[in-house]
Amino acid sequence: MGDKAGALPVALRILARRDHSEAELRRKLQERGFGCGETEAAVTRMKGLGYLDDSRFARQWAESAVRNGRGFGPRIRLELLRRGVAETIISEVLVSLTGDYQERQVLESVVARKFGSFDCRKADDREKRRIVSYLQRRGFSLSLILDVLHEQQGCRGNLF
């Protein structure tokens, strides 16, 4: 039934490793055997100390995802929802990211980094579909994916 020292030191250790959302911290504490009362007290205390902030967590997680090519737009929304972040916070973060990052620039960077050696003139349809699907799963729009691949590969009309 939980750590003998209580939920607060466990919560501190969890947050010392990396930032978490409130929902993630609650889940981790409950998985360690703490009851709802202990868990809520620890979450409230962490929020009060400024160690737990869903807005900060969502912004940092989303920026990292965009910079590292793990997602954009809808993919970020889905991942933050999975982590228990409120829809209002997600919307604010996405609006903020749209001002800081342009989808085209992020997509061009991902394509150059992940598929720099890709040549659409030599690739078969299966390989082309694999790349387009990969980029769509990351939240990029199909029309922009096709535009960027056409431009970077110089094979307009030859992608599919």
C-alpha positions in Angstrom: 0.0 0.0 0.0 2.2 2.8 -1.3 5.6 4.0 -0.1 6.0 4.2 3.7 7.3 7.8 3.4 4.1 8.8 1.6 3.1 10.0 -1.8 4.9 13.4 -1.7 8.5 12.1 -1.9 7.5 9.6 -4.6 5.9 12.4 -6.5 9.0 14.5 -6.2 11.2 11.7 -7.5 8.9 11.1 -10.4 8.9 14.8 -11.4 12.7 15.1 -10.8 13.2 12.8 -13.8 11.0 14.7 -16.2 7.9 16.8 -16.4 4.6 15.0 -16.3 1.0 16.0 -16.7 -1.3 15.9 -13.7 -3.1 12.8 -15.0 0.3 11.0 -15.6 1.4 11.8 -12.0 -1.9 10.6 -10.6 -1.7 7.4 -12.6 1.9 6.7 -11.5 1.2 7.3 -7.9 -1.9 5.1 -8.0 0.1 2.3 -9.7 2.5 2.5 -6.8 -0.4 1.7 -4.4 -1.3 5.2 -3.1 -5.0 5.8 -2.5 -7.0 8.7 -4.0 -6.6 10.9 -0.9 -2.8 10.6 -0.8 -2.5 11.0 -4.5 -4.7 14.1 -4.6 -2.8 15.6 -1.7 0.5 15.0 -3.5 -0.8 16.4 -6.8 -2.2 19.5 -5.1 1.1 20.1 -3.2 3.2 19.7 -6.4 0.9 22.2 -8.2 1.2 24.6 -5.3 5.0 24.4 -5.3 5.0 24.9 -9.1 6.5 21.5 -9.9 3.4 20.4 -11.7 1.9 22.5 -14.4 -0.1 21.1 -17.3 0.3 24.2 -19.5 4.1 24.1 -19.1 4.2 20.4 -19.6 2.0 20.6 -22.8 4.1 23.4 -24.3 7.4 21.7 -23.6 6.2 18.4 -24.9 4.7 19.8 -28.0 7.8 21.9 -28.8 10.0 18.9 -28.4 7.7 16.8 -30.6 7.8 19.5 -33.4 11.6 20.1 -33.1 12.3 16.3 -33.3 9.8 15.6 -36.1 7.6 13.4 -33.9 4.5 15.2 -34.8 2.6 18.3 -35.8 -1.0 19.5 -35.4 -3.5 16.7 -35.0 -0.8 14.2 -33.8 0.2 16.6 -31.0 -3.4 17.0 -30.0 -3.9 13.3 -29.8 -0.7 12.6 -27.8 -1.5 15.4 -25.3 -5.0 14.1 -24.9 -3.5 10.6 -24.2 -1.4 12.2 -21.5 -4.5 13.7 -19.8 -4.0 17.3 -20.7 -7.2 19.4 -20.9 -8.5 20.3 -24.4 -8.4 24.0 -23.6 -4.7 23.8 -22.7 -4.0 21.8 -25.9 -5.8 24.4 -28.0 -3.8 27.2 -26.5 -0.5 25.3 -27.1 -1.4 24.5 -30.7 -2.3 28.1 -31.4 1.0 29.2 -29.9 3.0 26.6 -31.8 1.4 27.7 -35.1 2.8 31.1 -34.5 6.3 29.7 -33.7 6.5 26.9 -36.3 5.4 26.7 -39.8 4.1 23.3 -40.9 6.0 23.5 -44.2 9.3 24.3 -42.6 8.9 21.5 -40.1 7.9 19.0 -42.8 10.8 20.0 -45.0 13.2 19.5 -42.1 11.7 16.1 -41.3 11.9 15.0 -44.9 15.5 16.1 -45.3 16.5 14.5 -42.0 14.6 11.2 -42.3 14.5 10.7 -46.1 17.5 12.6 -47.4 18.5 9.8 -49.6 15.0 9.1 -51.0 14.8 9.5 -54.7 11.2 9.4 -56.0 12.4 8.6 -59.6 14.0 5.4 -58.4 11.5 4.4 -55.7 8.6 2.0 -56.3 5.0 2.9 -55.3 5.3 0.9 -52.1 8.3 3.0 -50.8 6.5 6.2 -51.8 3.4 5.2 -49.9 5.4 4.2 -46.9 7.0 7.6 -46.7 3.7 9.5 -47.2 2.0 7.3 -44.6 4.8 7.9 -42.1 4.5 11.7 -42.6 0.7 11.6 -42.3 0.9 9.7 -39.0 3.0 12.5 -37.7 0.1 14.9 -38.4 1.2 16.6 -41.6 -1.5 17.3 -44.2 -1.4 15.1 -47.4 -1.5 18.1 -49.8 1.5 19.6 -48.1 3.4 16.3 -48.0 2.9 15.8 -51.7 3.9 19.4 -52.4 7.1 19.1 -50.4 8.1 15.8 -51.9 7.4 17.1 -55.4 9.5 20.2 -54.7 12.4 18.5 -52.9 12.6 15.6 -55.3 12.1 17.5 -58.5 9.7 14.9 -59.8 6.4 16.8 -60.2 3.7 14.5 -61.4 5.9 11.4 -60.8 5.3 10.8 -57.2 2.3 8.5 -57.7 
